[in-house]
């Protein structure tokens, strides 16, 4: 099983697919073509309040653990056991990065074990800011948008660099609960 875990060496050079843009002679954007609507942004350009909002909603102990948060996994296990079905996840931001970049979305204990091992290795290999940079540029945020920059432009018509407080909550009602929580943190503090 351990020999099936992919190498993380390429993470420092990670280059996700982005849109191809077609411009008119005058420089005006004519159209964009993409499989995933993704616009990259450096972590240093994302407002701290947005970073804190994602961390608070997704992985409150992100800066304390080493890729895997055993407290959250244990809490989720007992909550799920009590409910009789899965109501909570225990994945960290680093585990979500490992899953989205290296693994399938298959639900199995073997995949979760691989995810945990990869997350631990990623946490040792990258800084927390580098992990957040990967996460904020790769997370799916609905309606075909990947990453905070594409979502911010798609939902608010402005760059994630310009997210400020307070701002009305204009997130589509169809979005998942945790995404609404993220945006509520960002827009309302």
JOPEBEL-V142074 format. One record per backbone hydrogen bond with DSSP energy under -1.0 kcal/mol. CO is the residue of the C=O (numbers start at 1). NH is the residue of the N-H. E is the energy in kcal/mol with one decimal. If there is no record, write none. Layout:
# JOPEBEL-V142074
co=CO nh=NH e=E
co=CO nh=NH e=E
This chain:
# JOPEBEL-V142074
co=1 nh=4 e=-1.7
co=2 nh=5 e=-1.2
co=8 nh=11 e=-2.0
co=10 nh=13 e=-1.3
co=11 nh=14 e=-1.6
co=20 nh=33 e=-2.5
co=22 nh=30 e=-3.3
co=22 nh=31 e=-1.5
co=24 nh=27 e=-2.2
co=28 nh=24 e=-2.9
co=31 nh=22 e=-2.8
co=33 nh=20 e=-2.9
co=36 nh=38 e=-1.2
co=37 nh=146 e=-3.2
co=42 nh=45 e=-2.0
co=47 nh=51 e=-1.8
co=48 nh=52 e=-2.9
co=49 nh=53 e=-1.8
co=50 nh=54 e=-2.2
co=51 nh=55 e=-2.4
co=52 nh=56 e=-2.8
co=53 nh=57 e=-2.2
co=54 nh=58 e=-2.5
co=55 nh=59 e=-2.5
co=59 nh=62 e=-2.4
co=61 nh=64 e=-1.9
co=61 nh=65 e=-1.8
co=69 nh=73 e=-2.1
co=70 nh=74 e=-2.4
co=71 nh=75 e=-2.6
co=72 nh=76 e=-2.7
co=73 nh=77 e=-2.4
co=74 nh=78 e=-2.2
co=75 nh=79 e=-2.4
co=76 nh=80 e=-2.7
co=77 nh=81 e=-2.3
co=78 nh=82 e=-2.6
co=79 nh=83 e=-2.1
co=80 nh=84 e=-1.7
co=92 nh=96 e=-2.2
co=93 nh=97 e=-2.1
co=94 nh=98 e=-2.4
co=95 nh=99 e=-2.7
co=96 nh=100 e=-2.7
co=97 nh=101 e=-2.3
co=98 nh=102 e=-2.0
co=99 nh=103 e=-1.3
co=108 nh=112 e=-2.0
co=109 nh=113 e=-2.2
co=110 nh=114 e=-2.4
co=111 nh=115 e=-2.5
co=112 nh=116 e=-2.3
co=113 nh=117 e=-2.4
co=114 nh=118 e=-2.8
co=115 nh=119 e=-2.7
co=116 nh=120 e=-2.2
co=117 nh=121 e=-2.2
co=118 nh=122 e=-3.0
co=119 nh=123 e=-2.6
co=120 nh=124 e=-1.5
co=121 nh=125 e=-1.7
co=122 nh=126 e=-2.9
co=127 nh=131 e=-2.1
co=128 nh=132 e=-2.6
co=129 nh=133 e=-2.3
co=130 nh=134 e=-2.0
co=131 nh=135 e=-2.6
co=132 nh=136 e=-3.3
co=133 nh=137 e=-1.1
co=135 nh=138 e=-1.1
co=135 nh=139 e=-2.3
co=136 nh=148 e=-2.9
co=139 nh=147 e=-3.6
co=142 nh=145 e=-2.0
co=144 nh=37 e=-1.7
co=145 nh=141 e=-2.7
co=147 nh=151 e=-2.0
co=148 nh=152 e=-2.5
co=149 nh=153 e=-2.5
co=150 nh=154 e=-2.7
co=151 nh=155 e=-3.0
co=152 nh=156 e=-2.4
co=152 nh=158 e=-1.1
co=153 nh=157 e=-1.1
co=159 nh=162 e=-1.8
co=160 nh=163 e=-1.5
co=172 nh=175 e=-1.8
co=176 nh=180 e=-1.8
co=177 nh=181 e=-2.2
co=178 nh=182 e=-2.2
co=179 nh=183 e=-2.4
co=180 nh=184 e=-2.6
co=181 nh=185 e=-2.5
co=182 nh=186 e=-2.3
co=183 nh=187 e=-3.3
co=184 nh=188 e=-2.7
co=185 nh=189 e=-1.5
co=187 nh=167 e=-1.6
